[in-house]
Amino acid sequence: MAKKTSKDKDDEDKKDINIFESSIVPAQVLLTEEEKQQLLQKLNISLRQLPRIKSKDPAAKVLGGKKGDVIKITRRSAVAGEYYYYRVVV
């Protein structure tokens, strides 16, 4: 049986961390296919025009985002209140 290395232990520790419990990380959800199409139509844009997020990004990983999925990010601002930001998974 192989010994666990410190890298293995670090990887296990990272699995226990929920990044969305942090007050610094904004709320994020995956859009359904229907919601994605409605968004693109409403904004009159294509997926290529959305900002990108890599599939290896911790938030995309937790959400289970795959290439072509759109993530809706809800941010809070003292001036604007609550606003939405969208990213496509690449």
URPEWO-V91451 format. One record per backbone hydrogen bond with DSSP energy under -1.0 kcal/mol. CO is the residue of the C=O (numbers start at 1). NH is the residue of the N-H. If there is no record, write none. Layout:
co | nh
CO | NH
CO | NH
This chain:
co | nh
5 | 9
6 | 10
7 | 11
8 | 12
9 | 13
10 | 14
11 | 15
14 | 17
18 | 21
19 | 22
27 | 74
29 | 72
32 | 36
33 | 37
34 | 38
35 | 39
36 | 40
37 | 41
38 | 42
39 | 43
40 | 45
46 | 49
47 | 50
51 | 88
53 | 90
54 | 57
57 | 61
58 | 62
59 | 63
60 | 64
60 | 65
66 | 69
69 | 89
70 | 31
71 | 87
72 | 29
73 | 85
75 | 83
77 | 81
81 | 77
83 | 75
85 | 73
87 | 71
88 | 53
89 | 68
